[in-house]
């Protein structure tokens, strides 16, 4: 029997978390891990109490032809990384790792990365490494 590696274990959990996403465009899952324990998880979706894209049947950014990587402030969703970060204390995140998995049109993404805003939040939270299906990189 061959055991799954720790990075692949946490990435597979992030992939399952992503399946809770309410975004029609891309589904992301984030898992924050410290000392081999899951500290928090998050997926992308509208703030609590607001209408989700999957419920209204359209993505505002798609309808308005906004390309990926531009005008994030016009998206109704809170990113997976942000949702994971706000679910944990800073002390829990100091020196931790964030595992990020993404789907686009139902297919796994190759090497998803945090956006610029999420990258800043990750750094300020004290997270030391970000892992995706291509490997890990220091923050």
C-alpha positions in Angstrom: 0.0 0.0 0.0 1.3 3.5 -0.8 0.0 6.4 1.3 -0.9 9.7 -0.2 1.6 12.5 0.5 0.7 15.2 3.0 0.5 17.9 0.4 -1.7 15.8 -1.8 -3.8 14.9 1.2 -4.5 18.5 2.1 -5.0 19.4 -1.6 -7.6 16.7 -1.9 -9.4 18.2 1.1 -9.2 21.6 -0.6 -10.7 20.1 -3.7 -13.7 18.8 -1.7 -14.1 22.2 0.0 -14.2 23.9 -3.4 -17.2 21.8 -4.3 -19.2 24.0 -1.8 -18.4 27.1 -3.9 -21.4 29.0 -5.1 -19.5 30.7 -8.0 -20.5 29.8 -11.5 -17.2 30.9 -13.0 -14.5 29.2 -10.9 -14.7 27.1 -7.7 -11.9 27.4 -5.2 -11.2 25.7 -1.9 -8.6 26.7 0.6 -7.3 24.8 3.6 -5.0 26.4 6.2 -2.8 23.8 8.0 -0.4 24.3 11.0 1.6 21.6 12.7 -0.2 19.0 10.6 -3.7 20.1 11.8 -6.4 21.9 9.8 -6.9 25.3 11.2 -9.6 26.6 8.8 -11.2 26.0 5.4 -12.9 28.3 3.0 -14.5 28.4 -0.4 -15.6 31.2 -2.7 -19.1 32.5 -2.6 -21.3 35.5 -1.8 -21.2 36.9 1.8 -23.6 35.3 4.2 -27.1 36.5 3.5 -26.4 37.7 0.0 -27.7 36.0 -3.2 -25.2 33.5 -4.6 -24.5 33.4 -8.4 -25.6 29.7 -8.4 -29.0 30.8 -7.0 -29.6 33.7 -9.3 -28.3 31.7 -12.3 -25.7 34.1 -13.6 -22.3 35.6 -12.9 -22.3 39.4 -12.9 -18.7 39.4 -14.2 -19.5 37.1 -17.1 -22.6 39.0 -18.0 -20.5 42.2 -18.1 -17.6 40.5 -20.0 -15.0 41.2 -17.3 -11.9 39.1 -18.0 -10.3 36.9 -15.3 -7.9 38.8 -13.1 -9.5 42.2 -13.5 -11.9 44.2 -11.4 -12.2 41.8 -8.5 -14.1 44.4 -6.6 -17.1 43.9 -8.9 -17.4 40.2 -8.0 -20.1 39.3 -5.5 -18.0 36.5 -4.0 -15.6 36.4 -1.1 -12.5 34.4 -2.2 -11.8 31.0 -0.6 -8.5 32.2 0.8 -10.2 35.2 2.5 -13.0 33.0 3.9 -10.4 30.6 5.4 -8.4 33.5 6.9 -11.4 35.1 8.6 -12.2 31.8 10.1 -8.9 31.5 12.0 -7.0 33.5 14.6 -3.7 35.1 13.5 -1.9 33.1 16.1 -3.2 29.9 14.5 -1.9 31.0 11.1 1.6 32.2 12.0 3.9 29.9 10.1 1.1 27.9 8.6 0.5 26.7 5.0 -2.4 27.3 2.8 -3.5 24.6 0.3 -5.4 26.0 -2.7 -7.4 24.0 -5.2 -9.5 25.3 -8.1 -12.0 24.1 -10.7 -13.0 26.0 -13.9 -16.0 24.7 -15.8 -15.9 21.6 -13.7 -12.2 20.8 -14.6 -9.3 21.0 -12.2 -7.1 24.0 -12.7 -3.4 23.7 -13.3 -1.5 25.6 -10.6 -4.2 28.0 -9.3 -2.7 31.0 -7.5 -4.1 33.6 -5.1 -5.1 36.9 -6.6 -3.0 40.0 -5.6 -5.5 41.0 -2.9 -5.5 37.5 -1.4 -1.7 37.3 -1.6 -1.5 40.4 0.6 -4.0 39.0 3.1 -2.1 35.6 3.2 1.1 37.5 3.9 -0.4 39.7 6.6 -2.1 36.6 8.2 1.4 35.1 8.8 0.9 32.2 6.4 4.4 31.0 5.3 3.7 28.7 2.3 1.0 28.3 -0.4 0.6 24.9 -2.1 -1.3 24.1 -5.3 -1.1 21.0 -7.5 2.3 22.2 -8.9 3.9 22.3 -5.5 4.6 24.8 -2.7 5.9 28.3 -2.8 6.9 30.6 0.0 4.8 33.7 0.6 
